[in-house]
């Protein structure tokens, strides 16, 4: 028999399904919160935004992508500082967006609330876990949106939906009022279609004075990483290199094998360089080991945060996510010290490589978004390859921006630029400077 609470949940899910056609399935709940200020001088005046349903908004239950979580948690008593900062800068809030359950996926499919439709490729997954936030921007339902990125949850959906996505340096933006996934990696990220809006949002969230643009001292193309692409790597690297050379000169561009560099300079990685890493084709063993370290620490911290709730409630979880959650619950945490050693060594070695104004260029993901309803085993293979790229920033704590580079075979193509920890404003300014030249080169390539 349905209880009053269950009936209410059923009605809300039915209402969400009914409106999904109109909003690409991006929204969990639409409701408006106007900015408390109306001055046209405010940096985000007149813009609209949405937030992933992992951010607290006073008076509303933060759903965390799962109805069992929503059922067992009370409404938030305060609003997350990141959301308050955006409202205070003049933007208007329009709703909360769908996310992958417990933020434990980069796919974007949610068995309870539906999968937001990727406007760039409707038969493909939108990417997660900030799926709805990405789709809302790509579908032009809002001007920008907030998401979170722990393992890749802003970078991946930005790449899959053909928009800009920014993961800031770890720890520079408050995650207060955001349900934790794994604190060593959790960041508040955001999406936009326009580099100017991307930058303005960043300035508000950083809450620091603006800085003048600085020319990069070098842009390092990680050749081995681009060889992981399942589209022609030249389609990405040529566009990027030509745009950089046009703006800054050919002498700025350098090339490197990032996997060899990391292997030589992060000795603690040897603990994770198992036979799986060594024997896989089309992988970079040291980066696979980096991914293994990230996911090991992520599991341990997820268990610390949510293990008791999972064991007590036994939530209904979707395929893939259920397996990852219960694997985390069974983890022992024996590798935690090794994971932190890897993090420290990687940050030091990449800081030395990039210095103050260097940029590292890599693919965001190894290829275009997989098709909807792809089997779990195939998706896990894609995830493994993707995490070897995503773990570079995750483990170093550096900032990273995903930039769309048009389409190849009618599917979105993207590139990522990485700067050292704390260089977020430098990276945002570079995106603004570079974006026009990149668009010109994309038009030539297409």
C-alpha positions as CSV (number, residue, x, y, z in Angstrom):
1,X,0.0,0.0,0.0
2,X,1.2,3.5,-0.8
3,X,1.9,5.8,2.1
4,X,1.3,9.5,1.8
5,X,5.1,10.1,1.5
6,X,5.4,7.4,-1.2
7,X,2.5,8.8,-3.1
8,X,4.0,12.2,-3.1
9,X,7.3,10.8,-4.4
10,X,5.5,8.9,-7.1
11,X,3.6,12.0,-8.2
12,X,6.8,14.1,-8.3
13,X,8.5,11.5,-10.4
14,X,5.5,11.3,-12.8
15,X,5.5,15.1,-13.1
16,X,9.2,15.1,-13.8
17,X,8.7,12.6,-16.6
18,X,5.8,14.6,-18.1
19,X,8.0,17.7,-18.4
20,X,11.1,15.9,-19.6
21,X,10.2,16.4,-23.2
22,X,10.1,20.1,-22.8
23,X,13.4,20.5,-20.8
24,X,15.4,17.6,-22.4
25,X,15.0,15.8,-19.1
26,X,17.5,18.1,-17.4
27,X,15.6,19.2,-14.4
28,X,14.6,17.4,-11.2
29,X,12.6,20.3,-10.0
30,X,12.0,23.8,-11.5
31,X,11.5,26.7,-9.1
32,X,12.7,30.2,-9.1
33,X,15.0,32.1,-6.7
34,X,15.6,35.6,-7.9
35,X,18.8,37.4,-7.1
36,X,18.5,39.6,-4.0
37,X,20.1,42.4,-6.0
38,X,19.0,44.0,-9.3
39,X,21.8,46.3,-10.2
40,X,22.9,46.1,-13.9
41,X,26.5,46.5,-12.7
42,X,26.6,43.1,-11.1
43,X,28.7,40.6,-13.0
44,X,26.0,38.0,-13.6
45,X,23.0,40.4,-13.9
46,X,20.2,39.1,-16.2
47,X,21.7,35.6,-16.4
48,X,19.9,32.4,-15.4
49,X,21.4,29.3,-13.9
50,X,20.6,25.8,-12.5
51,X,22.4,23.6,-10.0
52,X,23.0,19.9,-9.7
53,X,20.8,18.2,-7.1
54,X,23.9,17.8,-4.8
55,X,23.8,21.5,-3.7
56,X,21.8,22.5,-0.7
57,X,19.0,25.0,-1.3
58,X,17.2,26.1,1.9
59,X,13.8,24.5,2.2
60,X,14.3,21.8,-0.4
61,X,15.6,18.2,0.0
62,X,18.9,17.6,-1.7
63,X,18.2,14.4,-3.6
64,X,21.7,13.1,-4.5
65,X,20.2,11.4,-7.5
66,X,18.4,8.7,-5.6
67,X,14.8,8.5,-4.3
68,X,15.8,6.5,-1.3
69,X,18.3,9.3,-0.3
70,X,15.6,11.9,-0.8
71,X,13.1,9.8,1.3
72,X,15.5,9.5,4.2
73,X,16.8,13.1,4.4
74,X,15.2,16.3,5.6
75,X,15.1,19.6,3.7
76,X,18.2,21.7,3.8
77,X,18.2,24.4,6.5
78,X,20.6,26.7,4.5
79,X,21.8,27.3,1.0
80,X,25.3,26.3,-0.2
81,X,27.7,29.3,-0.3
82,X,28.5,28.7,-3.9
83,X,24.9,29.1,-4.8
84,X,24.5,32.2,-2.6
85,X,27.5,33.8,-4.3
86,X,26.0,33.3,-7.7
87,X,22.7,34.7,-6.6
88,X,24.4,37.7,-5.0
89,X,26.2,38.4,-8.2
90,X,22.8,39.0,-10.0
91,X,21.9,35.7,-11.6
92,X,18.5,34.1,-11.2
93,X,18.1,30.4,-10.1
94,X,15.6,28.4,-12.1
95,X,15.9,24.8,-10.8
96,X,17.7,21.7,-9.7
97,X,19.1,19.3,-12.3
98,X,19.2,15.5,-12.6
99,X,22.4,13.8,-11.6
100,X,23.8,10.3,-11.5
101,X,23.0,8.4,-8.3
102,X,25.3,9.4,-5.4
103,X,27.6,11.1,-8.0
104,X,29.2,7.7,-8.6
105,X,29.2,7.6,-12.4
106,X,30.5,9.6,-15.5
107,X,27.7,8.2,-17.8
108,X,24.7,10.4,-17.1
109,X,22.0,7.6,-17.0
110,X,19.6,7.6,-14.1
111,X,17.2,4.7,-13.8
112,X,14.9,6.5,-11.4
113,X,14.6,10.0,-12.9
114,X,15.5,9.3,-16.5
115,X,18.5,10.2,-18.6
116,X,18.8,13.8,-19.7
117,X,18.8,14.0,-23.5
118,X,22.2,15.1,-25.0
119,X,21.3,18.0,-27.4
120,X,24.5,17.4,-29.3
121,X,23.9,13.7,-29.9
122,X,20.4,12.6,-28.8
123,X,21.2,8.9,-29.2
124,X,24.3,9.1,-27.0
125,X,24.8,9.4,-23.2
126,X,25.1,13.0,-21.9
127,X,27.9,12.1,-19.4
128,X,27.7,12.4,-15.7
129,X,27.4,12.8,-12.9
130,X,26.5,16.4,-13.6
131,X,24.3,15.3,-16.5
132,X,21.3,17.6,-16.1
133,X,23.5,20.7,-15.5
134,X,25.4,20.1,-18.7
135,X,22.3,19.4,-20.7
136,X,20.5,22.5,-19.4
137,X,23.3,24.6,-20.7
138,X,23.8,22.7,-24.0
139,X,20.0,23.0,-24.7
140,X,20.1,26.7,-24.0
141,X,17.7,26.4,-21.1
142,X,20.0,28.4,-18.9
143,X,23.0,30.6,-19.4
144,X,25.2,28.6,-17.1
145,X,25.0,25.9,-14.4
146,X,26.8,24.5,-11.4
147,X,27.9,20.9,-11.1
148,X,30.5,19.1,-9.1
149,X,33.6,17.2,-10.3
150,X,35.2,14.5,-8.2
151,X,36.4,12.0,-10.8
152,X,35.3,13.9,-14.0
153,X,31.7,14.8,-13.4
154,X,32.0,18.3,-15.1
155,X,34.7,17.6,-17.6
156,X,33.0,14.5,-19.1
157,X,29.5,15.9,-19.7
158,X,31.0,19.1,-21.0
159,X,32.9,17.1,-23.6
160,X,29.9,14.9,-24.5
161,X,27.5,17.8,-24.8
162,X,29.8,20.1,-26.8
163,X,30.1,23.0,-24.2
164,X,32.7,24.5,-21.9
165,X,33.3,23.0,-18.5
166,X,35.6,24.1,-15.8
167,X,37.0,22.1,-12.9
168,X,38.8,24.5,-10.5
169,X,41.9,23.8,-8.5
170,X,41.0,21.5,-5.5
171,X,40.1,23.5,-2.5
172,X,39.8,27.0,-4.0
173,X,36.0,27.1,-4.0
174,X,34.0,26.1,-0.9
175,X,32.2,22.8,-1.0
176,X,30.2,23.6,2.1
177,X,26.5,22.8,1.6
178,X,27.4,20.2,-1.1
179,X,27.0,16.5,-0.3
180,X,30.5,15.0,-0.2
181,X,31.5,12.2,-2.5
182,X,35.2,12.0,-1.8
183,X,36.8,15.1,-0.2
184,X,40.2,14.6,-1.6
185,X,38.8,15.2,-5.0
186,X,35.5,17.0,-4.7
187,X,35.3,20.4,-6.5
188,X,32.5,22.8,-7.5
189,X,32.6,23.2,-11.3
190,X,30.5,24.9,-13.8
191,X,29.3,24.9,-17.4
192,X,28.7,27.6,-20.0
193,X,28.4,28.0,-23.8
194,X,30.3,31.3,-23.9
195,X,33.9,31.8,-22.6
196,X,33.0,35.3,-21.3
197,X,30.2,33.8,-19.1
198,X,32.5,31.0,-18.0
199,X,35.0,33.5,-16.8
200,X,32.5,35.8,-15.1
201,X,31.1,32.9,-13.1
202,X,34.6,31.9,-12.1
203,X,35.4,35.4,-10.9
204,X,32.4,35.3,-8.7
205,X,33.1,31.9,-7.2
206,X,36.8,32.7,-6.6
207,X,35.8,35.9,-4.8
208,X,39.2,37.4,-5.6
209,X,40.2,40.4,-7.7
210,X,40.6,39.9,-11.5
211,X,44.0,39.6,-13.0
212,X,45.3,40.7,-16.4
213,X,45.7,38.0,-19.1
214,X,49.2,36.5,-19.3
215,X,50.7,34.7,-22.3
216,X,51.5,31.0,-21.7
217,X,55.2,30.3,-21.4
218,X,54.6,26.9,-23.1
219,X,51.8,24.7,-24.2
220,X,52.8,21.0,-23.8
221,X,51.0,18.6,-26.1
222,X,50.8,15.2,-24.4
223,X,51.3,13.1,-27.5
224,X,50.9,9.8,-25.8
225,X,47.5,10.9,-24.4
226,X,46.2,12.0,-27.8
227,X,47.1,8.5,-29.2
228,X,44.4,7.1,-26.9
229,X,41.7,8.9,-28.9
230,X,39.4,6.7,-31.0
231,X,39.0,9.5,-33.5
232,X,42.0,10.8,-35.6
233,X,44.2,12.7,-33.1
234,X,45.2,15.2,-35.7
235,X,41.6,16.4,-35.8
236,X,42.1,17.7,-32.3
237,X,45.8,18.5,-32.0
238,X,46.0,20.3,-35.4
239,X,43.2,22.7,-34.4
240,X,44.8,23.4,-31.1
241,X,48.3,23.9,-32.3
242,X,47.4,26.1,-35.2
243,X,45.3,28.4,-32.9
244,X,48.1,28.6,-30.4
245,X,50.7,29.3,-33.0
246,X,48.6,32.1,-34.5
247,X,48.2,33.8,-31.2
248,X,51.5,33.1,-29.4
249,X,54.0,31.8,-32.0
250,X,55.3,28.3,-32.8
251,X,58.0,28.5,-30.1
252,X,55.4,28.1,-27.4
253,X,54.3,24.6,-28.5
254,X,56.2,21.7,-27.0
255,X,55.6,18.0,-27.1
256,X,56.0,15.3,-24.3
257,X,55.2,11.7,-23.4
258,X,53.3,12.4,-20.2
259,X,53.2,8.8,-19.2
260,X,57.0,8.4,-19.2
261,X,57.4,11.7,-17.3
262,X,54.9,10.6,-14.6
263,X,56.4,7.1,-14.3
264,X,59.9,8.6,-13.8
265,X,58.9,11.3,-11.3
266,X,56.1,9.7,-9.2
267,X,57.9,6.8,-7.5
268,X,55.0,5.8,-5.2
269,X,53.0,4.8,-8.4
270,X,55.0,1.6,-8.4
271,X,52.6,0.4,-5.7
272,X,49.8,0.6,-8.3
273,X,51.7,-0.6,-11.4
274,X,50.2,-4.1,-11.4
275,X,50.0,-6.6,-14.3
276,X,46.7,-5.2,-15.3
277,X,48.3,-1.9,-16.1
278,X,51.3,-3.4,-17.9
279,X,49.3,-5.9,-20.1
280,X,46.5,-3.7,-21.4
281,X,46.8,-2.6,-25.0
282,X,46.1,1.1,-25.9
283,X,46.8,2.3,-22.4
284,X,49.5,4.3,-20.7
285,X,50.5,2.1,-17.7
286,X,51.6,4.9,-15.4
287,X,48.3,6.8,-16.0
288,X,46.3,3.6,-15.5
289,X,48.1,3.3,-12.2
290,X,47.3,6.9,-11.4
291,X,43.6,6.1,-12.1
292,X,43.8,3.0,-9.8
293,X,45.2,5.2,-7.0
294,X,42.4,7.8,-7.5
295,X,39.7,5.2,-7.5
296,X,41.1,3.5,-4.4
297,X,41.1,6.7,-2.4
298,X,37.7,7.6,-3.8
299,X,36.2,4.3,-2.6
300,X,37.6,4.7,0.9
301,X,36.3,8.3,1.3
302,X,32.9,7.4,-0.2
303,X,32.6,4.6,2.4
304,X,33.6,6.9,5.2
305,X,30.9,9.4,4.1
306,X,28.0,7.1,3.2
307,X,28.8,3.6,4.1
308,X,26.6,3.5,7.2
309,X,23.6,4.9,5.2
310,X,24.1,2.4,2.4
311,X,24.3,-0.6,4.7
312,X,21.3,0.6,6.7
313,X,19.0,1.7,3.9
314,X,20.2,-0.7,1.1
315,X,19.1,1.8,-1.6
316,X,17.9,0.8,-5.0
317,X,20.8,1.7,-7.3
318,X,21.2,1.4,-11.0
319,X,23.4,-1.0,-12.9
320,X,27.1,-0.1,-12.7
321,X,26.5,2.3,-9.8
322,X,25.3,-0.5,-7.5
323,X,28.5,-2.5,-8.2
324,X,30.8,0.5,-7.6
325,X,29.0,1.5,-4.4
326,X,29.1,-1.9,-2.8
327,X,32.8,-2.3,-3.9
328,X,33.4,0.9,-2.0
329,X,31.6,-0.4,1.1
330,X,33.8,-3.5,1.1
331,X,37.1,-1.5,0.7
332,X,39.6,-1.7,3.5
333,X,41.5,1.5,2.9
334,X,44.9,-0.3,3.1
335,X,46.3,1.8,0.2
336,X,45.3,5.2,1.6
337,X,48.8,6.3,2.5
338,X,50.2,5.3,-0.9
339,X,47.4,7.3,-2.5
340,X,48.3,10.4,-0.7
341,X,52.0,9.9,-1.5
342,X,51.1,9.7,-5.2
343,X,49.0,12.9,-4.9
344,X,51.9,14.8,-3.4
345,X,54.5,13.5,-5.8
346,X,52.3,14.1,-8.8
347,X,51.5,17.7,-7.8
348,X,55.2,18.5,-7.3
349,X,56.3,16.9,-10.5
350,X,53.6,18.5,-12.7
351,X,54.3,21.9,-11.0
352,X,57.9,21.5,-12.0
353,X,56.9,20.7,-15.6
354,X,54.5,23.5,-16.1
355,X,56.1,26.2,-13.9
356,X,54.0,29.3,-13.3
357,X,52.4,29.9,-16.8
358,X,52.7,26.6,-18.5
359,X,49.7,24.6,-20.0
360,X,49.3,20.9,-20.5
361,X,47.0,19.8,-23.3
362,X,45.3,16.4,-23.2
363,X,42.0,14.9,-24.6
364,X,39.2,15.2,-22.0
365,X,38.0,11.7,-22.8
366,X,39.2,9.0,-25.2
367,X,36.4,9.5,-27.7
368,X,32.8,10.6,-28.4
369,X,30.0,9.7,-26.0
370,X,28.9,6.0,-26.1
371,X,25.4,5.2,-27.2
372,X,22.5,5.1,-24.8
373,X,21.9,1.8,-23.1
374,X,25.4,0.5,-23.9
375,X,26.1,-2.6,-21.8
376,X,27.8,-2.2,-18.5
377,X,30.9,-4.1,-19.5
378,X,31.6,-2.0,-22.5
379,X,30.9,1.2,-20.5
380,X,33.4,0.0,-17.9
381,X,36.1,-0.3,-20.6
382,X,35.4,3.2,-21.7
383,X,35.5,4.4,-18.1
384,X,38.9,2.8,-17.5
385,X,40.4,4.5,-20.4
386,X,38.7,7.8,-19.5
387,X,39.9,7.7,-15.9
388,X,43.6,7.4,-17.1
389,X,43.1,10.9,-18.5
390,X,40.8,12.3,-15.8
391,X,43.1,11.2,-13.0
392,X,45.8,13.6,-14.1
393,X,43.9,16.6,-12.7
394,X,42.1,14.6,-10.0
395,X,45.3,13.4,-8.3
396,X,47.3,16.6,-8.8
397,X,44.5,19.0,-7.8
398,X,45.2,21.2,-10.8
399,X,42.6,23.2,-12.6
400,X,41.3,22.0,-16.0
401,X,39.0,23.4,-18.7
402,X,37.1,21.4,-21.3
403,X,36.8,23.2,-24.6
404,X,34.5,22.0,-27.5
405,X,36.1,21.6,-30.9
406,X,33.1,21.1,-33.1
407,X,32.0,17.7,-34.5
408,X,33.6,14.7,-36.1
409,X,31.3,12.2,-37.8
410,X,28.4,14.1,-36.2
411,X,29.7,13.6,-32.7
412,X,31.3,16.2,-30.4
413,X,35.0,16.6,-30.1
414,X,36.8,18.3,-27.2
415,X,40.2,19.1,-25.8
416,X,41.3,19.9,-22.2
417,X,43.8,22.5,-21.0
418,X,45.4,22.1,-17.6
419,X,47.2,24.6,-15.4
420,X,49.0,24.3,-12.1
421,X,47.1,24.5,-8.8
422,X,46.0,28.0,-8.1
423,X,46.3,29.2,-11.7
424,X,42.5,29.2,-12.3
425,X,42.3,32.9,-13.3
426,X,45.2,32.5,-15.7
427,X,43.5,29.5,-17.3
428,X,40.1,31.2,-17.6
429,X,41.7,34.2,-19.2
430,X,43.5,31.9,-21.7
431,X,40.2,30.3,-22.7
432,X,38.8,33.7,-23.5
433,X,41.9,34.7,-25.5
434,X,42.1,31.4,-27.4
435,X,38.4,30.6,-28.0
436,X,38.0,32.7,-31.2
437,X,41.1,31.3,-32.8
438,X,40.0,27.8,-32.0
439,X,36.6,28.3,-33.6
440,X,38.3,29.6,-36.8
441,X,40.4,26.4,-36.9
442,X,37.4,24.2,-36.2
443,X,35.6,25.7,-39.2
444,X,38.6,24.9,-41.4
445,X,38.8,21.3,-40.1
446,X,35.1,20.6,-40.5
